[in-house]
């Protein structure tokens, strides 16, 4: 009886070590190239929650607002740009209107020391034109040289949602060509303010391959979210831009793209979410000032009609700015950033 028990215990131990051996063999079989020095194309083999939560704390939602004074001219007045340069606009305009234009996006905290904080985002999320001109159209709908209205930007503010002291930050570097901007603020050493910032490695977008697995983090529609995708068209230009099949919504611009090199937790920043293909359409709408109005679809509408621009997003094709462009921009502005108290990536 005792021998039988010893044999049973021995078999259990043997089975346990056999399972470990099979597990290792299976792991090596499924992930034969995991330690190849390249970015992974497989879904992570273990939980990534802890690392992704730390990284998610470093992304912030930003809002940018530009305030304009709009000068509207009488329909019978045919003013050209040359005419406006010769006269004071406020004297010839039929009326003045104050309006604003806002956008939201995502920013990554890349520096937070000594009360100073710096974030990286897309230029188009914080960059509004200084002047907007609307031209009259001829009978065929083509624009003429005569100006209908002109909007002049009076001021602009950039907010980081939840930041102290009004949440307003300054634009440190803005490069529309690469579509990258660096924003920040000096709170002072005495403030004791520190923000979670990105402490993982800067990667190389040029090392990405067809099918590389990536995570994307951002604030679509003002919600902090994470999604995943695979890389297409790596190195589609000389700076290493690429595409991802992830589905994103407005507000994700400036979000981050993470690849994994040789397994978790080796996350690397490989890009910044830029945009998705978008088509602009002009549609006719009834009078939008009456919010409670109801329209009968079987009776022809005869009221005032307005033209409104409508955007159709082509989901599943996301353009990514390579991390190399960000590194290059920081290097080009290194002296200025250090002088201002933002030694990013030092």
GUTOR-463078 format. One record per atom (N, C-alpha, C): residue in three letters; y, z, x. Coordinates in steps of 0.1 Angstrom, whole numbers, padded with zeros to 4 digits, always signed. Atoms other than C-alpha are relative to their C-alpha. Example, Ala and Ser with C-alpha at 12.3 -4.5 7.8 and 13.67 -1.06 7.14 Angstrom:
residues 2
ALA-0012+0000+0009ALA-0045+0078+0123ALA+0012+0000+0009SER-0011+0000-0009SER-0011+0071+0137SER+0011+0008-0008
This chain:
residues 346
UNK-0012+0000+0008UNK+0000+0000+0000UNK+0012+0000+0009UNK-0012-0001-0009UNK+0024+0009+0029UNK+0002-0013+0007UNK-0001+0014-0006UNK+0015-0024+0046UNK+0006-0010-0009UNK-0006+0010+0009UNK+0024-0043+0015UNK+0015+0002-0001UNK-0014-0003+0001UNK+0058-0026+0013UNK+0007-0006+0013UNK-0006+0005-0012UNK+0065-0034+0050UNK+0001-0015+0000UNK+0000+0014+0001UNK+0055-0070+0044UNK+0011-0005-0009UNK-0010+0004+0010UNK+0078-0072+0014UNK+0014+0001+0006UNK-0013-0002-0007UNK+0108-0058+0034UNK+0002-0011+0010UNK-0001+0010-0010UNK+0101-0082+0062UNK+0003-0013-0005UNK-0002+0012+0006UNK+0100-0111+0039UNK+0015-0001-0005UNK-0014+0000+0005UNK+0134-0101+0023UNK+0009-0002+0012UNK-0009+0002-0012UNK+0150-0098+0058UNK-0001-0014+0005UNK+0002+0013-0005UNK+0135-0131+0068UNK+0007-0010-0009UNK-0007+0009+0010UNK+0148-0148+0036UNK+0015+0001+0002UNK-0015-0001-0002UNK+0183-0134+0042UNK+0005-0008+0012UNK-0004+0008-0012UNK+0185-0148+0077UNK-0002-0015-0002UNK+0003+0015+0003UNK+0170-0181+0065UNK+0012-0005-0008UNK-0011+0005+0008UNK+0198-0183+0039UNK+0012-0001+0008UNK-0011+0001-0009UNK+0224-0176+0065UNK-0001-0013+0008UNK+0002+0012-0008UNK+0209-0204+0087UNK+0002-0012-0008UNK-0002+0012+0008UNK+0208-0228+0058UNK+0014-0002-0004UNK-0014+0001+0004UNK+0243-0219+0048UNK+0008-0006+0011UNK-0007+0006-0011UNK+0255-0227+0083UNK-0003-0015+0002UNK+0004+0014-0001UNK+0235-0259+0084UNK+0007-0008-0011UNK-0007+0007+0011UNK+0249-0269+0050UNK+0015-0002+0003UNK-0014+0000-0003UNK+0284-0261+0061UNK+0003-0011+0011UNK-0002+0010-0011UNK+0280-0282+0093UNK-0003-0014-0005UNK+0003+0013+0005UNK+0265-0310+0073UNK+0011-0005-0009UNK-0011+0005+0010UNK+0293-0311+0046UNK+0013-0003+0008UNK-0012+0002-0008UNK+0321-0307+0072UNK-0003-0003+0014UNK+0003+0003-0014UNK+0309-0324+0103UNK+0012-0003+0009UNK-0012+0004-0009UNK+0344-0334+0115UNK+0011+0009-0003UNK-0011-0009+0004UNK+0364-0303+0103UNK+0008+0004+0013UNK-0007-0004-0012UNK+0372-0294+0139UNK+0002-0012+0009UNK-0002+0012-0007UNK+0382-0329+0150UNK+0014-0002+0005UNK-0014+0000-0004UNK+0419-0321+0156UNK+0008-0009-0009UNK-0007+0009+0009UNK+0429-0344+0127UNK+0003+0008-0013UNK-0003-0006+0013UNK+0444-0336+0093UNK-0013-0002-0009UNK+0012+0000+0009UNK+0417-0328+0067UNK+0001-0009-0012UNK+0001+0009+0012UNK+0407-0353+0040UNK-0008+0007-0011UNK+0008-0007+0010UNK+0385-0328+0022UNK+0008+0011-0007UNK-0006-0011+0007UNK+0395-0302-0004UNK-0004+0012+0008UNK+0003-0012-0008UNK+0398-0268+0014UNK-0013+0007-0003UNK+0013-0005+0003UNK+0364-0252+0018UNK+0000+0015-0004UNK-0001-0014+0004UNK+0377-0217+0011UNK+0014+0002-0006UNK-0012-0003+0007UNK+0405-0200-0008UNK+0013-0001+0009UNK-0013+0002-0007UNK+0441-0209+0002UNK+0011+0008-0006UNK-0010-0006+0008UNK+0459-0186-0022UNK+0009+0009+0008UNK-0009-0009-0008UNK+0472-0160+0003UNK+0010-0008+0008UNK-0009+0008-0008UNK+0487-0186+0026UNK+0010-0007-0009UNK-0008+0008+0008UNK+0501-0207-0002UNK+0011+0009-0007UNK-0009-0010+0006UNK+0517-0176-0018UNK+0011+0003+0009UNK-0010-0003-0010UNK+0535-0168+0014UNK+0009-0011+0002UNK-0008+0012-0002UNK+0547-0203+0018UNK+0009-0002-0013UNK-0008+0002+0013UNK+0559-0205-0019UNK+0012+0010+0000UNK-0011-0009-0001UNK+0581-0175-0012UNK+0012-0005+0008UNK-0011+0006-0008UNK+0601-0196+0012UNK+0007-0012-0007UNK-0007+0011+0007UNK+0610-0223-0013UNK+0009+0006-0011UNK-0010-0005+0010UNK+0641-0219-0036UNK+0004-0011-0009UNK-0005+0010+0009UNK+0655-0236-0066UNK+0015-0001+0002UNK-0015+0002-0003UNK+0690-0251-0060UNK+0006-0008-0012UNK-0007+0008+0010UNK+0716-0264-0084UNK+0013-0004+0006UNK-0012+0005-0006UNK+0745-0286-0074UNK+0009-0005-0012UNK-0009+0004+0011UNK+0775-0292-0097UNK+0013-0006+0006UNK-0013+0006-0004UNK+0805-0316-0092UNK+0009+0000-0012UNK-0009+0000+0011UNK+0836-0313-0113UNK+0010-0011+0002UNK-0008+0012+0000UNK+0856-0344-0121UNK+0012+0000-0010UNK-0011+0003+0009UNK+0890-0353-0136UNK-0001-0015-0003UNK+0001+0014+0004UNK+0886-0385-0156UNK+0012-0005-0006UNK-0012+0006+0006UNK+0915-0408-0163UNK-0005-0012-0008UNK+0004+0011+0008UNK+0910-0431-0192UNK+0012-0009-0004UNK-0011+0009+0002UNK+0932-0462-0198UNK-0001-0007-0014UNK+0000+0007+0013UNK+0942-0479-0230UNK-0007-0013+0001UNK+0007+0012+0000UNK+0920-0508-0240UNK+0008-0013+0003UNK-0008+0011-0002UNK+0949-0532-0240UNK+0006-0001+0014UNK-0006+0001-0014UNK+0960-0523-0204UNK-0011-0005+0010UNK+0009+0006-0009UNK+0944-0544-0177UNK+0004+0004+0014UNK-0003-0005-0013UNK+0947-0523-0145UNK-0011-0003+0010UNK+0010+0003-0011UNK+0930-0534-0113UNK+0001+0012+0010UNK+0000-0010-0010UNK+0923-0512-0083UNK+0013-0001+0008UNK-0013+0002-0007UNK+0954-0527-0066UNK+0011+0007-0008UNK-0010-0006+0008UNK+0975-0515-0095UNK+0000+0015+0001UNK+0001-0014-0001UNK+0962-0480-0093UNK+0005+0006+0013UNK-0005-0004-0013UNK+0970-0478-0056UNK+0015+0001+0001UNK-0014+0001+0000UNK+1006-0486-0063UNK+0007+0010-0009UNK-0006-0009+0010UNK+1012-0460-0091UNK-0008+0013+0000UNK+0007-0013+0003UNK+1004-0424-0100UNK-0009-0002-0012UNK+0010+0003+0010UNK+0972-0426-0120UNK+0004+0008-0013UNK-0002-0009+0012UNK+0982-0396-0143UNK+0011-0005-0008UNK-0011+0005+0008UNK+1013-0415-0154UNK-0003-0012-0008UNK+0004+0012+0008UNK+0996-0446-0166UNK-0012+0001-0008UNK+0012-0002+0008UNK+0964-0431-0180UNK+0003+0004-0014UNK-0002-0003+0014UNK+0961-0428-0217UNK-0004+0014-0003UNK+0004-0014+0001UNK+0943-0395-0214UNK-0008+0005+0012UNK+0007-0006-0011UNK+0927-0371-0190UNK-0011+0009-0006UNK+0011-0007+0004UNK+0893-0355-0194UNK-0006+0008+0012UNK+0007-0007-0011UNK+0876-0328-0173UNK-0015+0000-0004UNK+0015+0001+0002UNK+0838-0332-0169UNK-0007+0005+0012UNK+0008-0004-0012UNK+0810-0322-0146UNK-0013-0007+0000UNK+0013+0007-0002UNK+0778-0336-0132UNK-0009+0010+0008UNK+0008-0009-0007UNK+0749-0314-0122UNK-0014-0005+0003UNK+0014+0004-0003UNK+0715-0318-0106UNK-0007+0013+0006UNK+0008-0011-0005UNK+0687-0294-0096UNK-0011-0006+0010UNK+0010+0005-0009UNK+0662-0296-0068UNK-0007+0012+0007UNK+0008-0010-0007UNK+0641-0276-0043UNK+0005+0000+0015UNK-0004-0002-0014UNK+0650-0262-0008UNK-0009+0009+0006UNK+0008-0008-0008UNK+0630-0247+0019UNK+0008+0009+0010UNK-0007-0009-0009UNK+0643-0216+0038UNK-0007-0002+0014UNK+0005+0002-0013UNK+0639-0225+0075UNK+0005+0010+0010UNK-0006-0010-0009UNK+0660-0197+0090UNK+0006+0011-0008UNK-0006-0011+0006UNK+0669-0162+0081UNK+0000+0012+0010UNK-0001-0010-0010UNK+0681-0139+0108UNK+0015+0005+0000UNK-0014-0005-0002UNK+0712-0116+0113UNK+0009-0002-0012UNK-0009+0002+0012UNK+0724-0121+0077UNK+0003-0014-0002UNK-0002+0015+0002UNK+0724-0159+0081UNK-0012-0006-0005UNK+0011+0007+0006UNK+0702-0181+0060UNK+0003-0015+0000UNK-0001+0015+0001UNK+0696-0219+0062UNK-0012-0006-0007UNK+0010+0007+0008UNK+0677-0242+0039UNK+0000-0015+0002UNK+0001+0015-0001UNK+0665-0278+0040UNK-0003-0006-0014UNK+0002+0007+0013UNK+0667-0301+0009UNK+0003-0015+0002UNK-0003+0014+0000UNK+0673-0337+0000UNK+0015-0002-0002UNK-0014+0003+0001UNK+0708-0351+0004UNK+0004-0004-0014UNK-0004+0005+0013UNK+0708-0367-0030UNK+0001+0011-0011UNK-0001-0011+0009UNK+0704-0333-0047UNK+0013+0007+0000UNK-0013-0008-0001UNK+0737-0320-0034UNK+0012-0010+0003UNK-0011+0009-0004UNK+0757-0352-0028UNK+0004-0008-0012UNK-0006+0008+0011UNK+0779-0366-0056UNK+0012-0009+0006UNK-0011+0008-0004UNK+0803-0395-0052UNK+0014+0006-0002UNK-0014-0005+0002UNK+0840-0387-0047UNK+0007-0007-0011UNK-0007+0008+0011UNK+0851-0415-0071UNK-0010-0008-0007UNK+0008+0008+0009UNK+0834-0431-0100UNK+0009-0009-0009UNK-0008+0010+0007UNK+0849-0463-0115UNK-0008-0007-0010UNK+0006+0008+0010UNK+0840-0478-0148UNK+0008-0012-0003UNK-0008+0012+0002UNK+0850-0514-0153UNK-0002-0006-0014UNK+0001+0007+0013UNK+0857-0533-0185UNK-0010-0011+0001UNK+0010+0011+0001UNK+0831-0559-0196UNK+0006-0011-0008UNK-0004+0012+0008UNK+0837-0594-0208UNK-0008-0002-0012UNK+0007+0002+0013UNK+0823-0609-0240UNK-0015-0002+0003UNK+0014+0001-0003UNK+0790-0615-0222UNK-0006+0013+0006UNK+0005-0013-0005UNK+0787-0579-0210UNK+0001+0001+0015UNK-0001-0001-0014UNK+0795-0587-0174UNK+0012+0008+0004UNK-0012-0008-0004UNK+0819-0563-0155UNK+0011-0009+0005UNK-0012+0007-0004UNK+0854-0575-0149UNK+0006+0008+0011UNK-0007-0007-0010UNK+0879-0564-0123UNK+0010+0010-0006UNK-0009-0009+0007UNK+0898-0544-0149UNK-0006+0014-0002UNK+0006-0014+0000UNK+0893-0506-0149UNK+0002+0006-0014UNK+0001-0007+0013UNK+0883-0487-0180UNK+0003+0014+0002UNK-0003-0014-0003UNK+0883-0453-0165UNK-0004+0003+0015UNK+0003-0004-0014UNK+0882-0436-0131UNK-0001+0015+0001UNK+0003-0015-0001UNK+0867-0402-0123UNK+0002+0004+0015UNK-0003-0005-0014UNK+0879-0383-0092UNK-0006+0014+0001UNK+0006-0014-0002UNK+0859-0353-0079UNK+0010+0009+0006UNK-0010-0010-0004UNK+0880-0322-0076UNK-0006+0011+0009UNK+0007-0010-0008UNK+0854-0298-0062UNK-0015-0001-0003UNK+0015+0001+0001UNK+0817-0293-0058UNK-0006+0014+0005UNK+0006-0012-0004UNK+0795-0262-0055UNK-0015-0002+0000UNK+0014+0000-0001UNK+0759-0257-0044UNK-0005+0014-0002UNK+0006-0013+0002UNK+0739-0227-0057UNK-0014+0001+0004UNK+0014-0003-0002UNK+0706-0212-0047UNK-0003+0011-0010UNK+0003-0009+0011UNK+0692-0195-0078UNK-0005+0013+0006UNK+0004-0013-0004UNK+0689-0158-0073UNK+0005+0006+0013UNK-0006-0005-0012UNK+0708-0155-0040UNK+0011+0009-0004UNK-0011-0010+0003UNK+0733-0126-0039UNK+0014-0006+0001UNK-0015+0003-0002UNK+0771-0128-0041UNK+0003-0014-0006UNK-0003+0012+0007UNK+0773-0156-0066UNK-0009-0012+0003UNK+0010+0010-0003UNK+0745-0177-0051UNK+0005-0013+0007UNK-0006+0012-0005UNK+0769-0202-0036UNK-0002-0001+0015UNK+0003+0003-0014UNK+0760-0218-0002UNK+0009-0011+0005UNK-0008+0011-0006UNK+0778-0242+0022UNK-0009-0011+0004UNK+0007+0012-0006UNK+0767-0277+0032UNK+0003+0000+0015UNK-0002+0000-0014UNK+0761-0275+0069UNK-0002-0014+0006UNK+0003+0014-0005UNK+0746-0310+0076UNK-0004-0008-0012UNK+0004+0009+0011UNK+0744-0339+0052UNK-0002-0014+0005UNK+0003+0013-0005UNK+0727-0372+0061UNK-0006-0009-0011UNK+0006+0008+0011UNK+0724-0396+0032UNK-0009-0011+0005UNK+0009+0011-0006UNK+0707-0422+0055UNK-0014+0005+0000UNK+0014-0005+0000UNK+0676-0400+0059UNK-0003+0007-0013UNK+0001-0008+0012UNK+0683-0382+0026UNK-0004+0014+0002UNK+0003-0014-0004UNK+0681-0348+0043UNK+0014+0007+0001UNK-0012-0009-0001UNK+0707-0320+0040UNK-0005+0014+0004UNK+0002-0014-0004UNK+0709-0285+0055UNK+0011+0008-0006UNK-0010-0008+0006UNK+0726-0259+0035UNK-0002+0015+0005UNK+0001-0014-0004UNK+0733-0222+0043UNK+0012+0009-0003UNK-0011-0010+0002UNK+0754-0191+0042UNK-0001+0011+0010UNK+0000-0011-0009UNK+0765-0163+0064UNK+0004+0012-0008UNK-0002-0013+0007UNK+0761-0129+0047UNK+0004+0011+0009UNK-0004-0010-0009UNK+0767-0110+0078UNK-0011+0010+0004UNK+0011-0009-0005UNK+0745-0086+0099UNK+0000+0013-0009UNK-0001-0012+0008UNK+0758-0056+0079UNK-0006-0001-0013UNK+0005+0001+0013UNK+0745-0070+0047UNK-0015+0004-0001UNK+0014-0003+0000UNK+0709-0065+0058UNK-0008-0009-0008UNK+0008+0010+0009UNK+0699-0095+0037UNK-0009-0009+0009UNK+0010+0009-0007UNK+0667-0113+0048UNK-0008-0007-0011UNK+0008+0008+0010UNK+0648-0140+0030UNK-0013-0004+0006UNK+0013+0006-0005UNK+0612-0151+0034UNK+0003-0014+0005UNK-0003+0013-0005UNK+0613-0182+0055UNK-0013-0007+0005UNK+0012+0007-0004UNK+0588-0209+0066UNK-0004+0003+0014UNK+0004-0004-0013UNK+0568-0196+0095UNK-0012-0008+0005UNK+0011+0008-0004UNK+0541-0222+0097UNK+0004-0011+0009UNK-0003+0010-0010UNK+0539-0251+0121UNK+0006-0013-0005UNK-0005+0013+0003UNK+0559-0283+0121UNK-0010-0010+0004UNK+0011+0009-0002UNK+0534-0311+0118UNK+0005-0014+0005UNK-0003+0013-0004UNK+0534-0348+0125UNK-0005-0010-0011UNK+0004+0009+0011UNK+0535-0372+0096UNK-0007-0013+0005UNK+0006+0012-0006UNK+0525-0400+0120UNK-0015+0002+0003UNK+0014-0003-0001UNK+0491-0383+0123UNK-0008-0001-0013UNK+0006+0001+0013UNK+0484-0387+0086UNK-0008-0013-0001UNK+0008+0012+0002UNK+0457-0411+0075UNK-0002-0003-0015UNK+0004+0003+0014UNK+0446-0429+0043UNK-0009+0011-0005UNK+0009-0009+0006UNK+0431-0402+0021UNK+0002+0015+0005UNK-0002-0014-0004UNK+0445-0371+0039UNK+0004+0009-0012UNK-0002-0010+0011UNK+0446-0341+0015UNK+0013+0008+0003UNK-0012-0007-0002UNK+0480-0325+0010UNK+0003+0009-0013UNK-0005-0008+0011UNK+0496-0297-0011UNK+0015-0003-0001UNK-0014+0002+0002UNK+0531-0301-0026UNK+0005+0012-0008UNK-0006-0012+0007UNK+0554-0271-0036UNK+0014-0003-0003UNK-0014+0003+0004UNK+0586-0274-0055UNK+0003+0007-0014UNK-0005-0006+0013UNK+0606-0265-0087UNK+0002-0011-0010UNK-0002+0010+0011UNK+0599-0293-0113UNK+0005+0007-0013UNK-0005-0005+0012UNK+0619-0287-0144UNK+0003+0015+0001UNK-0004-0014-0003UNK+0631-0253-0129UNK-0012+0009+0001UNK+0012-0009-0001UNK+0595-0240-0126UNK-0006-0001+0014UNK+0006+0000-0013UNK+0580-0230-0093UNK-0015-0004-0002UNK+0013+0005+0002UNK+0548-0250-0091UNK-0006-0006+0013UNK+0008+0006-0012UNK+0521-0263-0066UNK-0009-0010-0006UNK+0009+0011+0004UNK+0502-0295-0069UNK-0007-0006+0012UNK+0008+0006-0011UNK+0479-0316-0047UNK+0000-0015-0001UNK+0001+0015+0001UNK+0475-0352-0038UNK-0007-0005+0013UNK+0005+0006-0012UNK+0462-0376-0012UNK+0010-0011+0005UNK-0010+0009-0006UNK+0482-0398+0012UNK-0004-0014-0001UNK+0002+0015-0001UNK+0486-0435+0009UNK+0011-0006+0009UNK-0009+0007-0008UNK+0504-0460+0031UNK+0006+0009+0011UNK-0006-0008-0011UNK+0508-0436+0061UNK+0007-0009+0010UNK-0008+0008-0010UNK+0533-0448+0087UNK+0005-0013-0006UNK-0005+0013+0006UNK+0548-0473+0062UNK+0013-0005+0006UNK-0012+0005-0008UNK+0579-0475+0084UNK+0000+0006+0013UNK+0000-0005-0014UNK+0589-0467+0119UNK+0003+0015+0002UNK-0002-0015-0001UNK+0598-0431+0111UNK-0011+0008-0006UNK+0012-0007+0005UNK+0565-0423+0095UNK-0001+0004-0014UNK+0000-0003+0014UNK+0573-0423+0058UNK-0014-0003-0006UNK+0013+0003+0007UNK+0543-0422+0034UNK+0001+0003-0015UNK+0001-0003+0015UNK+0533-0420-0003UNK-0011+0010-0003UNK+0010-0010+0005UNK+0514-0394-0022UNK-0002-0003-0015UNK+0003+0003+0014UNK+0497-0398-0056UNK+0003+0012-0009UNK-0003-0012+0009UNK+0509-0364-0069UNK+0010-0004-0011UNK-0009+0002+0011UNK+0526-0363-0102UNK+0011+0010+0000UNK-0011-0010+0000UNK+0561-0347-0100UNK+0010-0004-0010UNK-0011+0001+0010UNK+0590-0342-0123UNK+0013+0003+0006UNK-0013-0003-0006UNK+0628-0339-0118UNK+0001+0014+0004UNK-0001-0013-0006UNK+0636-0309-0097UNK-0009+0002+0012UNK+0009-0001-0011UNK+0609-0315-0072UNK+0006-0006+0013UNK-0006+0006-0012UNK+0632-0334-0048UNK+0004+0012+0010UNK-0002-0010-0010UNK+0634-0314-0016UNK-0012+0010+0002UNK+0012-0008-0001UNK+0600-0298-0022UNK-0008-0004+0013UNK+0006+0002-0013UNK+0576-0296+0007UNK-0014-0006-0001UNK+0013+0006-0001UNK+0544-0314+0017UNK-0008+0006+0011UNK+0008-0007-0011UNK+0517-0295+0036UNK-0014-0006+0002UNK+0014+0005-0004UNK+0486-0309+0054UNK-0007+0012+0007UNK+0008-0010-0007UNK+0458-0288+0069UNK-0007-0007+0011UNK+0007+0006-0012UNK+0446-0295+0104UNK-0011+0009+0004UNK+0012-0008-0004UNK+0410-0283+0111UNK-0001+0012-0008UNK+0003-0011+0009UNK+0407-0261+0081UNK+0011+0011-0002UNK-0009-0011+0003UNK+0425-0232+0065UNK-0001+0011+0010UNK-0013+0000+0006UNK+0448-0214+0074UNK+0010-0009+0008UNK-0009+0008-0009UNK+0462-0242+0097UNK+0009-0010-0008UNK-0009+0008+0008UNK+0489-0254+0073UNK+0011-0006+0010UNK-0012+0006-0008UNK+0516-0278+0088UNK+0009-0007-0010UNK-0009+0007+0008UNK+0547-0291+0072UNK+0001-0015+0005UNK+0000+0014-0004UNK+0545-0329+0072UNK+0010-0009-0007UNK-0010+0008+0007UNK+0572-0340+0048UNK+0007+0007-0010UNK-0009-0005+0010UNK+0598-0335+0022UNK-0001-0010-0012UNK+0000+0009+0012UNK+0595-0348-0014UNK+0013-0006-0002UNK-0013+0007+0002UNK+0621-0375-0019UNK+0002-0004-0015UNK-0002+0005+0014UNK+0616-0393-0052UNK-0012-0008-0005UNK+0010+0008+0006UNK+0595-0413-0076UNK+0007-0013-0005UNK-0006+0012+0006UNK+0601-0449-0088UNK+0005+0003-0014UNK-0007-0002+0013UNK+0625-0449-0117UNK+0007-0012-0004UNK-0007+0012+0006UNK+0638-0476-0140UNK+0011+0005-0010UNK-0011-0004+0009UNK+0672-0473-0157UNK+0000-0010-0012UNK-0002+0008+0012UNK+0675-0486-0193UNK+0012+0004-0008UNK-0012-0003+0008UNK+0705-0488-0215UNK-0005-0001-0015UNK+0004+0000+0014UNK+0697-0478-0251UNK+0011+0004-0009UNK-0010-0003+0010UNK+0717-0476-0283UNK-0004+0012-0008UNK+0002-0012+0007UNK+0720-0443-0300UNK+0010+0002-0011UNK-0010-0003+0010UNK+0737-0431-0332UNK+0009+0010+0004UNK-0010-0010-0004UNK+0766-0407-0332UNK-0007+0013+0003UNK+0007-0012-0005UNK+0754-0378-0311UNK+0008+0012-0001UNK-0009-0012+0002UNK+0783-0355-0320UNK-0005+0009-0011UNK+0005-0007+0011UNK+0766-0345-0352UNK-0015+0003+0002UNK+0014-0003-0004UNK+0735-0326-0341UNK-0009+0002-0012UNK+0008-0002+0011UNK+0723-0319-0376UNK-0003-0012-0009UNK+0001+0012+0008UNK+0724-0355-0388UNK-0015-0004-0001UNK+0013+0006+0002UNK+0692-0370-0403UNK+0001-0014-0004UNK+0000+0014+0003UNK+0685-0407-0404UNK-0012-0005-0006UNK+0011+0006+0007UNK+0663-0426-0428UNK-0005-0012+0007UNK+0004+0012-0007UNK+0642-0451-0409UNK-0001-0013-0008UNK+0002+0012+0009UNK+0639-0474-0439UNK+0014-0005-0004UNK-0014+0004+0004UNK+0677-0476-0444UNK+0008-0004+0012UNK-0007+0004-0012UNK+0698-0496-0419UNK+0012+0010+0003UNK-0010-0009-0005UNK+0721-0474-0399UNK+0013-0008+0002UNK-0013+0007-0001UNK+0758-0484-0402UNK+0011+0008+0007UNK-0010-0009-0006UNK+0776-0456-0383UNK+0003-0005+0014UNK-0003+0003-0014UNK+0790-0455-0348UNK-0012+0000+0009UNK+0011+0002-0010UNK+0767-0466-0320UNK+0005+0002+0014UNK-0004-0003-0014UNK+0768-0454-0284UNK-0011-0005+0009UNK+0010+0004-0010UNK+0752-0467-0253UNK-0003+0012+0009UNK+0004-0011-0008UNK+0732-0441-0233UNK-0010-0005+0010UNK+0009+0004-0010UNK+0714-0446-0200UNK-0013+0009-0001UNK+0013-0007+0000UNK+0677-0437-0201UNK-0008-0003+0012UNK+0008+0001-0013UNK+0654-0431-0171UNK-0015+0000-0004UNK+0014+0001+0002UNK+0618-0441-0172UNK-0007+0003+0014UNK+0006-0004-0012UNK+0598-0423-0144UNK-0014-0006+0001UNK+0013+0006-0002UNK+0568-0441-0129UNK-0008+0011+0008UNK+0006-0012-0006UNK+0546-0410-0123UNK-0012-0005+0009UNK+0011+0002-0008UNK+0519-0409-0096UNK+0003-0007+0013UNK-0004+0007-0013UNK+0538-0427-0068UNK+0012+0008+0005UNK-0010-0009-0005UNK+0558-0401-0048UNK+0004-0004+0014UNK-0005+0004-0013UNK+0579-0411-0018UNK+0003+0013+0008UNK-0001-0012-0009UNK+0579-0386+0011UNK+0008-0003+0013UNK-0008+0001-0012UNK+0604-0381+0039UNK-0008+0006+0011UNK+0008-0006-0010UNK+0584-0375+0071UNK+0007+0012+0007UNK-0005-0012-0007UNK+0589-0342+0090UNK+0007-0004+0013UNK-0007+0004-0012UNK+0599-0361+0121UNK+0014-0003-0002UNK-0014+0003+0003UNK+0631-0372+0104UNK+0008+0013-0001UNK-0006-0013+0001UNK+0639-0335+0097UNK+0002+0006+0014UNK-0001-0005-0014UNK+0632-0325+0133UNK+0010-0007+0008UNK-0010+0008-0007UNK+0653-0353+0146UNK+0014+0003-0004UNK-0014-0004+0005UNK+0683-0344+0124UNK+0004+0014+0005UNK-0003-0013-0005UNK+0681-0308+0135UNK+0003-0001+0015UNK-0002+0001-0014UNK+0679-0318+0171UNK+0014-0007+0003UNK-0012+0007-0001UNK+0709-0341+0167UNK+0012+0009-0003UNK-0011-0009+0004UNK+0730-0313+0152UNK-0003+0014+0006UNK+0004-0013-0006UNK+0715-0285+0174UNK+0012+0008+0005UNK-0011-0007-0006UNK+0747-0276+0192UNK+0009+0006-0011UNK-0008-0004+0011UNK+0767-0274+0160UNK-0007+0012-0008UNK+0007-0011+0007UNK+0740-0253+0142UNK+0000+0013+0007UNK+0001-0012-0008UNK+0737-0229+0170UNK+0014+0007+0000UNK-0014-0005+0000UNK+0775-0225+0172UNK+0004+0007-0013UNK-0003-0006+0013UNK+0776-0218+0135UNK-0009+0012-0004UNK+0009-0012+0002UNK+0749-0191+0138UNK-0013-0004-0007UNK+0012+0004+0006UNK+0719-0211+0126UNK-0010-0007+0010UNK+0009+0006-0010UNK+0695-0217+0156UNK-0014-0003-0006UNK+0012+0004+0007UNK+0668-0234+0135UNK-0011-0005+0009UNK+0011+0004-0008UNK+0634-0238+0151UNK+0001+0004+0014UNK-0002-0003-0014UNK+0645-0221+0183UNK-0011+0011+0004
